[in-house]
Amino acid sequence: MFLEIQGLRKIFIDSDGNEAGLAQLDLEIAEGEGFSLLGPSGCGKTTTLRLLGGFETPDAGSIRLHGKDLLKVAPHKRPIRTVFQKYALFPHLSVFENIVFSLRMSQKSEAEIKMASDEILELTETRHLLKRPVGMLSGGEQQRVALARALISDPEILLLDEPLSALDLKLREKMQMELLRLRKKLGSSFIFVTHDQSEAMVLSDRIGIMNNGRLVQIGSPQEIYRRPTSHFVATFVGTANFFGTELTPHMSGNLELLPPKQFNAIWMLRPESIDLRPLGSSLRENELGVPVRVIDTAFMGQEWLSKVQDPTGATHLVKTPGHEPLPGQDGAELLMKWEYDDTWSLQNENSPA
């Protein structure tokens, strides 16, 4: 295996006297893989990156790259580069010298530096910044320079802590695709830390969801979104609707085709999997239906967002493509229907076992 992390642990005591950091991490990452760590603030994501980069020493565990123990390798000698949120640019150097710093330290020729920098400057749209002092750059510009500086040395692993958070939406979307293209071109493994779910989906082959210092689920973006293993994952990644057996007396369709619901489990539906139709509409063989009343509607541009209430009093969110007519005005009585395959059973850790 390319990168192996076993039993990694690093605990801090926060300002409230509580334990924080990384409780336990076991993870393998393949060469050339894009892997995102996604989770709430304080779950251990950035601590993991700092341990991989060599900026922190673990309390326990091991990190091996190509079978070699990285814990014995100094940070600057690891084939790993990091882009942190705070950029860490050198204020006494120009933008260009910041970007090519690692090449200068490696005593590359001017021709090699020019060839490497031309591609990176184009990719990160930093060419027009070369003559500016670092102190005159905006936050987004500093972040792009930091990204360029990390990429130029062609690392085996690139660690990115919220790499695009300071960029505007259009540039962020462009940089996501460019980062994806560059990762595939260079064959480097990228490990992202982000709060942005869409960014994790775009950039990752796999996503690891973290909570309370531990990985709680690992899977492809599709698996994480469509088949979450817990209520926490389902609600952290996207928007989800939940229901239990209290709704089944009001449902039409073949209930035997619902996925098995184990003890302390609930059913989940994503808002875009639901269709709103007039009451009395027929169901196909693979569909379930529940009568609902529209509570609120909002036009979001690409979609309509409707909040509906079922006969038990529970509310659900429904997303309908924005180019389609509004499913129903506030107060409308409608049929909420969906396909069996879009129903997923998962553990509800918010309820007592």
KEPA-441426 format. One line per field, with one value per residue (C-alpha): residue number from 0; chain; x, y, z. Coordinates in Angstrom, 3 decimals. Layout:
seq: (NUM,...) $
mol: (A,...) $
east: (X,...) $
north: (Y,...) $
up: (Z,...) $
This chain:
seq: (0,1,2,3,4,5,6,7,8,9,10,11,12,13,14,15,16,17,18,19,20,21,22,23,24,25,26,27,28,29,30,31,32,33,34,35,36,37,38,39,40,41,42,43,44,45,46,47,48,49,50,51,52,53,54,55,56,57,58,59,60,61,62,63,64,65,66,67,68,69,70,71,72,73,74,75,76,77,78,79,80,81,82,83,84,85,86,87,88,89,90,91,92,93,94,95,96,97,98,99,100,101,102,103,104,105,106,107,108,109,110,111,112,113,114,115,116,117,118,119,120,121,122,123,124,125,126,127,128,129,130,131,132,133,134,135,136,137,138,139,140,141,142,143,144,145,146,147,148,149,150,151,152,153,154,155,156,157,158,159,160,161,162,163,164,165,166,167,168,169,170,171,172,173,174,175,176,177,178,179,180,181,182,183,184,185,186,187,188,189,190,191,192,193,194,195,196,197,198,199,200,201,202,203,204,205,206,207,208,209,210,211,212,213,214,215,216,217,218,219,220,221,222,223,224,225,226,227,228,229,230,231,232,233,234,235,236,237,238,239,240,241,242,243,244,245,246,247,248,249,250,251,252,253,254,255,256,257,258,259,260,261,262,263,264,265,266,267,268,269,270,271,272,273,274,275,276,277,278,279,280,281,282,283,284,285,286,287,288,289,290,291,292,293,294,295,296,297,298,299,300,301,302,303,304,305,306,307,308,309,310,311,312,313,314,315,316,317,318,319,320,321,322,323,324,325,326,327,328,329,330,331,332,333,334,335,336,337,338,339,340,341,342,343,344,345,346,347,348,349,350,351,352) $
mol: (A,A,A,A,A,A,A,A,A,A,A,A,A,A,A,A,A,A,A,A,A,A,A,A,A,A,A,A,A,A,A,A,A,A,A,A,A,A,A,A,A,A,A,A,A,A,A,A,A,A,A,A,A,A,A,A,A,A,A,A,A,A,A,A,A,A,A,A,A,A,A,A,A,A,A,A,A,A,A,A,A,A,A,A,A,A,A,A,A,A,A,A,A,A,A,A,A,A,A,A,A,A,A,A,A,A,A,A,A,A,A,A,A,A,A,A,A,A,A,A,A,A,A,A,A,A,A,A,A,A,A,A,A,A,A,A,A,A,A,A,A,A,A,A,A,A,A,A,A,A,A,A,A,A,A,A,A,A,A,A,A,A,A,A,A,A,A,A,A,A,A,A,A,A,A,A,A,A,A,A,A,A,A,A,A,A,A,A,A,A,A,A,A,A,A,A,A,A,A,A,A,A,A,A,A,A,A,A,A,A,A,A,A,A,A,A,A,A,A,A,A,A,A,A,A,A,A,A,A,A,A,A,A,A,A,A,A,A,A,A,A,A,A,A,A,A,A,A,A,A,A,A,A,A,A,A,A,A,A,A,A,A,A,A,A,A,A,A,A,A,A,A,A,A,A,A,A,A,A,A,A,A,A,A,A,A,A,A,A,A,A,A,A,A,A,A,A,A,A,A,A,A,A,A,A,A,A,A,A,A,A,A,A,A,A,A,A,A,A,A,A,A,A,A,A,A,A,A,A,A,A,A,A,A,A,A,A,A,A,A,A,A,A,A,A,A,A,A,A,A,A,A,A) $
east: (0.000,1.155,0.243,-0.623,-1.836,-2.324,-3.531,-2.741,-3.618,-2.980,-4.983,-5.062,-6.849,-8.992,-9.719,-12.701,-10.559,-11.996,-10.075,-9.829,-7.805,-7.463,-8.691,-7.979,-7.203,-6.622,-6.507,-4.913,-4.602,-3.615,-1.057,-2.674,-5.856,-7.846,-9.057,-11.086,-11.514,-14.905,-16.403,-17.394,-14.907,-12.784,-13.262,-9.535,-9.191,-6.470,-4.668,-4.444,-2.895,-0.378,0.650,1.108,3.140,5.358,4.258,2.938,4.210,1.568,0.896,0.640,0.463,2.443,2.556,4.247,4.858,6.011,6.560,8.948,8.294,7.612,7.711,11.494,11.672,11.897,9.017,11.142,12.516,9.137,7.815,4.790,3.733,1.035,-1.251,-2.625,-5.453,-3.029,-0.859,2.564,4.065,7.452,6.792,10.375,10.204,8.350,5.418,7.583,10.301,7.683,6.378,9.774,11.287,11.493,13.117,15.757,16.463,16.864,19.313,17.306,18.553,16.874,15.586,14.008,12.511,11.019,9.512,7.952,6.728,5.093,2.600,1.873,1.414,-1.085,-2.949,-3.330,-3.793,-0.954,1.195,-0.178,0.769,4.485,5.711,3.467,4.707,3.124,1.688,-0.354,-2.169,-5.772,-6.610,-7.668,-4.511,-2.333,-4.073,-3.447,0.234,0.499,-1.132,1.260,4.253,3.148,2.388,5.556,7.792,5.607,5.109,4.008,1.354,-0.253,-2.082,-4.700,-6.446,-9.517,-7.471,-10.076,-12.115,-11.004,-11.761,-14.935,-17.454,-16.547,-12.801,-13.319,-15.288,-12.637,-9.823,-11.638,-11.606,-8.017,-6.899,-8.671,-6.996,-3.573,-3.865,-4.636,-1.881,0.849,-0.238,0.160,-2.085,-4.123,-5.525,-8.081,-9.533,-12.710,-16.080,-17.395,-19.314,-19.526,-15.770,-15.149,-17.478,-15.696,-12.117,-12.286,-12.165,-13.114,-14.328,-13.746,-16.359,-14.924,-16.645,-15.226,-11.717,-12.643,-13.534,-17.189,-17.547,-15.319,-16.610,-16.914,-18.825,-21.795,-21.701,-21.372,-24.307,-26.624,-25.772,-24.796,-24.386,-25.694,-27.987,-24.901,-23.415,-26.767,-27.354,-23.771,-23.518,-26.432,-30.053,-32.046,-35.614,-36.269,-39.283,-40.099,-42.915,-45.231,-45.706,-46.419,-50.196,-50.521,-48.440,-49.681,-47.753,-46.138,-44.574,-42.908,-40.368,-39.066,-35.477,-35.161,-35.115,-33.053,-33.408,-32.874,-32.846,-34.775,-35.493,-33.943,-34.969,-33.000,-35.112,-34.360,-35.642,-39.182,-41.853,-44.892,-48.078,-51.811,-53.655,-55.058,-52.201,-51.400,-48.269,-46.000,-45.135,-41.817,-43.234,-44.506,-46.744,-47.858,-50.396,-48.803,-49.648,-47.319,-46.113,-43.590,-42.025,-38.964,-37.407,-33.651,-32.748,-31.773,-34.555,-37.766,-37.526,-40.798,-41.451,-44.308,-46.037,-47.162,-50.192,-48.034,-47.089,-43.489,-42.073,-39.960,-37.988,-38.523,-36.330,-37.857,-35.926,-36.289,-37.307,-40.422,-43.634,-44.022,-45.333,-47.957,-48.713,-48.613,-51.477,-51.881,-52.738,-50.436,-49.096,-45.443,-44.101,-40.739,-39.162,-38.366,-34.696,-34.348,-35.260,-32.280,-32.181,-29.577,-28.774,-30.279,-27.634,-29.769,-32.302,-31.703,-30.661) $
north: (0.000,3.531,5.322,3.387,5.018,2.753,3.591,7.274,9.355,12.943,14.393,18.011,19.614,22.506,25.778,24.155,21.344,18.750,16.316,17.276,16.186,12.749,9.825,6.963,6.781,3.723,4.522,3.403,5.718,4.584,6.227,8.958,8.911,11.986,11.578,14.111,14.339,15.901,16.750,19.472,21.836,20.157,16.610,15.999,16.773,19.416,17.490,14.561,16.763,18.224,14.721,13.637,16.736,16.237,19.404,17.418,14.277,11.613,10.184,6.753,5.055,4.909,6.542,4.618,5.692,2.918,0.905,3.506,4.984,8.679,9.551,9.348,11.758,15.519,17.546,19.228,15.876,14.195,14.004,15.857,19.493,21.295,24.230,25.553,28.011,30.651,30.367,30.694,32.821,34.492,38.253,39.218,37.412,38.375,36.329,34.633,33.748,32.385,30.114,28.815,28.648,24.842,24.723,27.239,25.129,22.097,24.098,23.732,25.574,28.756,26.860,24.202,26.861,28.721,25.551,24.477,27.935,28.666,25.814,26.559,30.289,29.550,26.972,29.128,32.453,34.075,35.441,38.968,38.887,38.210,41.744,42.465,42.334,39.488,41.986,43.614,40.408,39.693,36.533,34.719,35.810,34.612,31.272,30.854,31.698,29.163,26.542,27.310,27.051,23.608,22.224,23.352,20.742,17.865,16.183,12.566,13.739,17.161,18.060,20.778,22.345,24.221,25.070,27.127,28.643,32.245,32.213,33.527,31.003,31.061,30.853,28.160,26.021,26.527,25.661,22.517,21.187,22.306,20.602,17.442,17.622,18.281,15.451,12.989,14.387,14.334,11.132,12.720,11.740,14.680,14.668,17.415,18.787,20.708,21.744,22.139,19.003,19.820,20.424,17.027,15.379,16.946,16.399,12.961,9.343,8.569,10.603,9.941,11.414,12.325,13.027,13.315,12.428,9.264,8.154,7.135,6.211,5.887,5.504,6.961,10.265,8.303,5.815,8.538,10.456,7.618,5.033,6.789,4.443,6.824,9.767,11.952,11.191,11.566,15.031,16.254,15.383,17.032,17.236,14.187,13.292,10.580,8.486,5.375,2.884,5.629,6.731,3.320,3.289,6.363,4.975,3.441,0.937,-2.387,-1.746,-5.165,-3.750,-1.219,-2.021,-3.980,-1.711,-3.153,-2.199,1.537,2.219,4.722,5.186,8.033,9.858,12.549,15.592,15.230,11.615,12.754,13.668,15.791,15.051,15.769,13.658,10.537,10.159,6.549,4.816,2.605,-0.854,0.411,3.467,4.418,7.373,9.511,12.391,15.694,19.370,22.094,24.372,26.610,26.960,28.827,29.280,28.620,29.148,25.635,24.129,24.625,23.829,22.731,21.985,19.529,17.967,14.338,12.985,12.345,16.025,15.454,17.755,16.869,18.847,18.221,19.493,19.880,21.066,24.821,24.554,22.604,24.258,24.839,21.526,23.250,26.517,26.826,24.852,22.523,18.880,16.646,13.115,12.699,9.667,8.014,4.784,1.957,1.967,5.556,4.540,3.721,2.235,3.546,3.685,6.498,7.286,10.217,7.817,5.654,2.117) $
up: (0.000,-0.818,2.443,5.597,8.804,11.806,15.304,14.906,17.971,19.069,21.950,23.098,26.032,24.815,26.620,28.376,29.730,27.342,25.165,21.493,18.465,16.925,19.029,16.615,12.899,10.713,7.020,3.749,0.751,-2.729,-4.972,-7.043,-4.975,-4.050,-0.467,1.516,5.267,5.894,9.258,11.709,13.344,15.984,14.699,14.076,10.363,10.562,13.323,10.890,8.214,10.654,11.721,8.101,7.316,10.362,12.143,15.110,16.839,17.509,20.943,19.337,15.961,12.746,9.304,6.496,2.912,0.551,3.739,5.201,8.639,8.047,11.734,11.544,8.586,9.117,7.650,4.965,3.827,3.390,-0.202,1.106,0.722,2.662,1.920,5.203,5.707,7.000,3.862,5.640,2.850,3.296,3.640,2.682,-0.681,-3.859,-5.048,-7.660,-5.152,-2.770,-5.512,-6.648,-3.160,-3.016,-6.472,-5.373,-2.276,-4.539,-6.688,-9.875,-12.948,-14.162,-17.197,-14.967,-12.719,-15.691,-17.181,-13.878,-12.928,-16.300,-15.879,-12.229,-12.818,-15.566,-13.503,-10.405,-12.262,-10.336,-13.181,-12.782,-9.077,-9.518,-8.891,-5.926,-2.323,-0.397,2.084,-0.699,-1.679,-0.754,1.184,-1.969,-3.797,-0.905,-0.981,-4.697,-4.234,-1.401,-3.604,-6.455,-4.125,-2.907,-6.356,-8.102,-6.448,-7.734,-4.318,-3.942,-1.499,-1.341,1.859,1.499,4.483,3.149,0.025,-1.843,0.983,0.358,-3.367,-4.942,-6.213,-9.924,-9.321,-6.678,-9.123,-11.800,-9.387,-8.268,-11.820,-12.368,-9.166,-10.294,-13.709,-12.197,-9.690,-12.474,-14.674,-12.015,-10.295,-6.862,-3.987,-2.711,0.828,1.387,4.572,3.919,5.313,1.754,0.834,-2.867,-2.958,-1.351,-3.873,-6.853,-5.726,-4.144,-5.169,-1.565,1.380,5.064,7.402,10.813,14.114,17.622,16.488,14.622,11.109,11.123,7.432,4.369,0.840,-2.622,-2.893,-4.224,-1.326,1.298,-0.151,-1.174,1.476,4.731,7.683,10.362,11.015,11.554,8.131,6.387,7.839,7.575,3.886,2.129,3.276,4.327,5.269,7.842,8.770,10.757,11.135,12.442,8.817,7.268,8.089,5.862,2.992,-0.263,-2.341,-1.528,1.896,1.849,-0.614,1.888,2.918,6.186,9.231,12.067,15.726,16.323,12.589,10.486,6.818,4.824,1.640,-0.173,-1.194,-4.917,-4.894,-4.083,-6.616,-5.749,-7.700,-7.334,-4.771,-6.370,-8.844,-9.624,-8.381,-10.452,-9.116,-7.775,-5.968,-2.530,-1.743,1.206,1.241,2.314,2.650,1.342,4.166,2.382,-1.065,-2.301,-5.748,-5.533,-9.210,-10.206,-8.143,-6.210,-2.505,-0.914,2.741,3.205,6.203,6.370,8.323,11.422,11.605,10.491,7.799,4.770,2.190,-1.519,-4.357,-7.824,-10.927,-11.329,-14.991,-14.001,-12.751,-9.014,-7.594,-5.455,-3.706,0.080,1.574,-1.409,-0.699,-2.758,-3.077,-2.112,-3.949,-4.492,-5.705,-3.297,-4.315,-3.094,0.462,2.661,6.169,8.605,12.286,14.333,16.926,18.126,19.673,22.729,21.823) $
